[in-house]
């Protein structure tokens, strides 16, 4: 089900040009922080949490694609495993999302 949702969203993107890689990075970092936040019970609904995860995975796939890293919705049968793998591949390519997120928090 998750793979199908993510596929449909990315299929709708096919008509649009990818923004510059810096913009993709900013978008991915924003959704990554929302996905990783541990909200107080009741502050984020299941629907909101799912929307955040799908938005992050979409941004992650788009950033990987722009960086020459193979990524597809079909990789997300186990979303957390797919995210971890793609984040590691991006880090090896010089785009360390965890390090960038730390700089964003410190820098404001």
N, CA, C and O of each residue as an XYZ file, in Angstrom:
432
protein
N       0.817     -1.194      0.000
C       0.000      0.000      0.000
C       0.870      1.272      0.000
O       0.618      2.198     -0.771
N       1.887      1.308      0.865
C       2.761      2.482      0.951
C       3.474      2.720     -0.374
O       3.564      3.854     -0.844
N       3.980      1.645     -0.973
C       4.683      1.754     -2.258
C       3.743      2.319     -3.316
O       4.153      3.139     -4.138
N       2.496      1.888     -3.299
C       1.518      2.381     -4.276
C       1.252      3.874     -4.087
O       1.198      4.625     -5.061
N       1.085      4.302     -2.840
C       0.856      5.728     -2.573
C       2.044      6.570     -3.044
O       1.874      7.580     -3.728
N       3.228      6.141     -2.671
C       4.437      6.865     -3.054
C       4.607      6.885     -4.576
O       5.002      7.902     -5.146
N       4.312      5.772     -5.223
C       4.402      5.695     -6.688
C       3.454      6.678     -7.353
O       3.830      7.374     -8.297
N       2.226      6.733     -6.858
C       1.241      7.648     -7.443
C       1.679      9.101     -7.306
O       1.533      9.890     -8.239
N       2.210      9.447     -6.156
C       2.654     10.825     -5.941
C       3.816     11.164     -6.868
O       3.845     12.241     -7.463
N       4.766     10.252     -6.989
C       5.909     10.509     -7.865
C       5.504     10.496     -9.338
O       6.085     11.221    -10.146
N       4.519      9.684     -9.689
C       4.024      9.690    -11.070
C       3.466     11.059    -11.435
O       3.607     11.504    -12.574
N       2.835     11.727    -10.480
C       2.297     13.065    -10.728
C       3.410     14.086    -10.914
O       3.187     15.137    -11.515
N       4.614     13.790    -10.403
C       5.766     14.686    -10.552
C       6.402     14.603    -11.928
O       7.158     15.498    -12.307
N       6.117     13.560    -12.681
C       6.806     13.343    -13.952
C       6.671     14.501    -14.927
O       7.523     14.685    -15.796
N       5.613     15.278    -14.788
C       5.400     16.392    -15.706
C       6.178     17.645    -15.298
O       6.247     18.606    -16.063
N       6.757     17.639    -14.110
C       7.443     18.829    -13.626
C       8.947     18.631    -13.654
O       9.454     17.526    -13.459
N       9.636     19.714    -13.900
C      11.089     19.699    -13.902
C      11.588     19.711    -12.456
O      10.991     20.358    -11.596
N      12.675     18.999    -12.196
C      13.239     18.994    -10.850
C      13.873     20.351    -10.550
O      14.547     20.925    -11.405
N      13.660     20.857     -9.352
C      14.313     22.115     -8.969
C      15.809     21.891     -8.768
O      16.258     20.744     -8.772
N      16.591     22.955     -8.593
C      18.027     22.796     -8.351
C      18.277     21.916     -7.131
O      17.446     21.829     -6.228
N      19.448     21.259     -7.123
C      19.775     20.313     -6.053
C      19.739     20.966     -4.667
O      19.325     20.330     -3.698
N      20.169     22.233     -4.565
C      20.122     22.926     -3.269
C      18.689     23.031     -2.759
O      18.437     22.854     -1.567
N      17.757     23.316     -3.651
C      16.347     23.394     -3.260
C      15.839     22.024     -2.831
O      15.104     21.908     -1.851
N      16.231     20.986     -3.564
C      15.834     19.628     -3.198
C      16.375     19.263     -1.820
O      15.689     18.615     -1.030
N      17.600     19.678     -1.535
C      18.206     19.406     -0.235
C      17.413     20.099      0.874
O      17.116     19.488      1.901
N      17.074     21.359      0.672
C      16.300     22.096      1.675
C      14.944     21.431      1.932
O      14.516     21.297      3.078
N      14.284     21.023      0.864
C      12.981     20.360      0.997
C      13.146     19.042      1.753
O      12.381     18.750      2.673
N      14.140     18.252      1.366
C      14.375     16.956      2.028
C      14.668     17.158      3.511
O      14.150     16.423      4.351
N      15.493     18.146      3.835
C      15.828     18.402      5.245
C      14.592     18.809      6.049
O      14.417     18.378      7.189
N      13.749     19.630      5.456
C      12.527     20.042      6.151
C      11.616     18.867      6.462
O      11.133     18.727      7.586
N      11.383     18.023      5.463
C      10.520     16.865      5.684
C      11.194     15.821      6.569
O      10.519     15.122      7.325
N      12.510     15.712      6.483
C      13.233     14.765      7.333
C      13.043     15.139      8.800
O      12.802     14.268      9.637
N      13.148     16.415      9.111
C      12.992     16.823     10.508
C      11.574     16.562     11.002
O      11.384     16.163     12.151
N      10.589     16.779     10.156
C       9.196     16.499     10.551
C       8.977     15.006     10.781
O       8.253     14.605     11.693
N       9.614     14.192      9.942
C       9.458     12.745     10.049
C      10.145     12.202     11.298
O       9.640     11.279     11.937
N      11.290     12.774     11.644
C      12.061     12.269     12.778
C      11.616     12.828     14.120
O      11.981     12.282     15.162
N      10.840     13.899     14.119
C      10.368     14.484     15.371
C       9.547     13.458     16.138
O       8.801     12.676     15.550
N       9.692     13.470     17.435
C       8.871     12.620     18.287
C       7.840     13.523     18.950
O       8.121     14.146     19.974
N       6.646     13.595     18.366
C       5.643     14.512     18.904
C       5.022     13.975     20.194
O       5.017     12.773     20.458
N       4.515     14.890     20.962
C       3.740     14.486     22.141
C       2.515     13.741     21.644
O       1.982     14.066     20.583
N       2.061     12.746     22.395
C       0.864     11.997     21.967
C      -0.302     12.934     21.666
O      -0.592     13.863     22.419
N      -0.949     12.665     20.560
C      -2.119     13.440     20.184
C      -1.836     14.707     19.407
O      -2.769     15.339     18.913
N      -0.561     15.105     19.281
C      -0.261     16.350     18.571
C      -0.174     16.128     17.071
O      -0.408     17.056     16.296
N       0.158     14.921     16.651
C       0.217     14.595     15.235
C      -0.649     13.357     15.017
O      -0.458     12.327     15.664
N      -1.593     13.474     14.105
C      -2.456     12.333     13.821
C      -1.701     11.314     12.979
O      -0.653     11.618     12.409
N      -2.232     10.129     12.907
C      -1.646      9.084     12.071
C      -1.588      9.563     10.622
O      -0.616      9.304      9.913
N      -2.626     10.256     10.193
C      -2.666     10.765      8.818
C      -1.558     11.775      8.570
O      -0.923     11.764      7.515
N      -1.324     12.657      9.553
C      -0.253     13.653      9.413
C       1.113     12.979      9.401
O       1.988     13.359      8.623
N       1.296     11.987     10.253
C       2.569     11.264     10.297
C       2.824     10.562      8.966
O       3.942     10.592      8.451
N       1.794      9.931      8.411
C       1.931      9.265      7.118
C       2.238     10.273      6.017
O       3.087     10.017      5.163
N       1.560     11.407      6.029
C       1.816     12.450      5.027
C       3.251     12.956      5.127
O       3.898     13.193      4.106
N       3.752     13.124      6.350
C       5.142     13.560      6.533
C       6.118     12.535      5.969
O       7.088     12.896      5.304
N       5.859     11.254      6.236
C       6.754     10.207      5.740
C       6.742     10.146      4.214
O       7.795     10.032      3.586
N       5.575     10.220      3.630
C       5.481     10.181      2.167
C       6.174     11.407      1.565
O       6.888     11.290      0.569
N       5.966     12.562      2.160
C       6.608     13.778      1.646
C       8.129     13.665      1.735
O       8.835     14.066      0.810
N       8.636     13.122      2.843
C      10.090     12.955      2.976
C      10.615     11.945      1.965
O      11.639     12.184      1.325
N       9.928     10.826      1.817
C      10.404      9.812      0.885
C      10.387     10.328     -0.548
O      11.282     10.015     -1.333
N       9.379     11.112     -0.889
C       9.320     11.750     -2.215
C      10.525     12.673     -2.394
O      11.207     12.623     -3.418
N      10.779     13.509     -1.401
C      11.907     14.439     -1.477
C      13.238     13.686     -1.524
O      14.155     14.083     -2.243
N      13.338     12.607     -0.760
C      14.555     11.806     -0.731
C      14.816     11.162     -2.094
O      15.947     11.169     -2.580
N      13.788     10.616     -2.696
C      13.927     10.002     -4.026
C      14.325     11.059     -5.051
O      15.199     10.815     -5.884
N      13.699     12.216     -4.999
C      14.021     13.284     -5.952
C      15.460     13.763     -5.771
O      16.156     14.004     -6.758
N      15.918     13.906     -4.518
C      17.293     14.322     -4.251
C      18.274     13.260     -4.734
O      19.297     13.591     -5.332
N      17.978     12.008     -4.484
C      18.842     10.924     -4.951
C      18.928     10.916     -6.470
O      20.018     10.798     -7.029
N      17.802     11.040     -7.133
C      17.769     11.047     -8.587
C      18.624     12.181     -9.144
O      19.395     11.983    -10.082
N      18.482     13.368     -8.560
C      19.267     14.517     -9.006
C      20.751     14.330     -8.727
O      21.591     14.938     -9.390
N      21.077     13.490     -7.747
C      22.476     13.246     -7.363
C      23.064     12.019     -8.051
O      24.202     11.635     -7.779
N      22.292     11.408     -8.936
C      22.788     10.242     -9.669
C      22.719      8.936     -8.889
O      23.400      7.967     -9.227
N      21.904      8.912     -7.855
C      21.731      7.712     -7.039
C      20.393      7.083     -7.404
O      19.359      7.751     -7.416
N      20.431      5.785     -7.701
C      19.207      5.097     -8.073
C      18.270      4.976     -6.885
O      18.654      4.493     -5.820
N      17.049      5.416     -7.078
C      16.025      5.322     -6.033
C      14.668      5.244     -6.712
O      14.407      5.946     -7.689
N      13.806      4.382     -6.183
C      12.481      4.202     -6.762
C      11.478      3.890     -5.655
O      11.852      3.374     -4.602
N      10.223      4.197     -5.892
C       9.199      3.878     -4.892
C       9.171      2.391     -4.531
O       8.866      2.031     -3.394
N       9.483      1.547     -5.482
C       9.459      0.101     -5.215
C      10.473     -0.309     -4.150
O      10.364     -1.403     -3.595
N      11.449      0.535     -3.854
C      12.433      0.259     -2.798
C      11.820      0.392     -1.402
O      12.430     -0.039     -0.424
N      10.634      0.977     -1.295
C      10.068      1.359     -0.015
C       9.066      0.353      0.545
O       8.118      0.741      1.228
N       9.263     -0.926      0.264
C       8.460     -1.963      0.895
C       8.643     -1.917      2.405
O       7.719     -2.203      3.167
N       9.834     -1.558      2.818
C      10.175     -1.311      4.228
C      10.757      0.100      4.272
O      11.969      0.275      4.145
N       9.901      1.105      4.450
C      10.335      2.500      4.318
C      11.551      2.884      5.152
O      12.444      3.562      4.644
N      11.614      2.478      6.399
C      12.743      2.875      7.250
C      14.059      2.314      6.703
O      15.082      2.999      6.717
N      14.030      1.083      6.226
C      15.231      0.460      5.655
C      15.648      1.215      4.398
O      16.832      1.484      4.200
N      14.679      1.559      3.548
C      14.971      2.284      2.311
C      15.536      3.668      2.620
O      16.507      4.097      1.996
N      14.930      4.366      3.581
C      15.429      5.700      3.963
C      16.871      5.617      4.448
O      17.724      6.395      4.022
N      17.134      4.674      5.335
C      18.486      4.528      5.877
C      19.501      4.268      4.763
O      20.581      4.857      4.746
N      19.140      3.381      3.835
C      20.054      3.057      2.731
C      20.315      4.274      1.856
O      21.462      4.560      1.513
N      19.256      4.989      1.495
C      19.420      6.159      0.629
C      20.173      7.282      1.333
O      20.977      7.976      0.711
N      19.921      7.463      2.618
C      20.671      8.480      3.366
C      22.161      8.124      3.411
O      23.011      9.007      3.298
N      22.480      6.834      3.577
C      23.897      6.411      3.562
C      24.523      6.652      2.193
O      25.657      7.123      2.101
N      23.792      6.333      1.135
C      24.322      6.546     -0.214
C      24.531      8.032     -0.496
O      25.521      8.413     -1.121
N      23.611      8.864     -0.043
C      23.795     10.306     -0.203
C      25.015     10.781      0.580
O      25.790     11.600      0.086
N      25.188     10.271      1.791
C      26.350     10.658      2.604
C      27.647     10.270      1.898
O      28.609     11.038      1.903
N      27.679      9.090      1.296
C      28.874      8.667      0.549
C      29.128      9.580     -0.650
O      30.267      9.749     -1.086
N      28.050     10.165     -1.175
C      28.167     11.082     -2.320
C      28.443     12.517     -1.868
O      28.521     13.427     -2.693
N      28.589     12.714     -0.555
C      28.910     14.046     -0.051
C      27.730     14.854      0.437
O      27.878     16.036      0.745
N      26.558     14.241      0.513
C      25.365     14.935      0.995
C      24.895     14.223      2.256
O      24.054     13.326      2.203
N      25.445     14.633      3.377
C      25.123     14.009      4.655
C      23.945     14.746      5.284
O      24.113     15.820      5.860
N      22.763     14.169      5.171
C      21.551     14.836      5.655
C      21.593     15.074      7.160
O      21.130     16.114      7.629
N      22.137     14.131      7.923
C      22.213     14.305      9.375
C      23.121     15.485      9.721
O      22.800     16.276     10.607
N      24.236     15.604      9.036
C      25.158     16.717      9.295
C      24.527     18.049      8.887
O      24.649     19.043      9.604
N      23.855     18.065      7.739
C      23.176     19.293      7.296
C      22.082     19.675      8.281
O      21.910     20.856      8.585
N      21.349     18.705      8.778
C      20.273     18.993      9.738
C      20.839     19.602     10.994
O      20.248     20.527     11.550
N      21.984     19.101     11.463
C      22.630     19.659     12.648
C      23.059     21.096     12.443
O      22.944     21.917     13.353
N      23.553     21.407     11.251
C      23.959     22.781     10.942
C      22.755     23.700     10.872
O      22.820     24.853     11.297
N      21.644     23.183     10.329
C      20.428     23.998     10.245
C      19.949     24.378     11.633
O      19.572     25.525     11.874
N      19.961     23.414     12.548
C      19.488     23.665     13.908
C      20.398     24.677     14.606
O      19.913     25.614     15.240
N      21.715     24.491     14.490
C      22.670     25.390     15.141
C      22.647     26.780     14.508
O      22.733     27.793     15.202
N      22.528     26.811     13.170
C      22.590     28.081     12.459
C      21.286     28.841     12.464
O      21.255     30.029     12.142
N      20.214     28.174     12.823
C      18.910     28.833     12.861
C      18.254     28.701     11.590
O      17.138     29.191     11.418
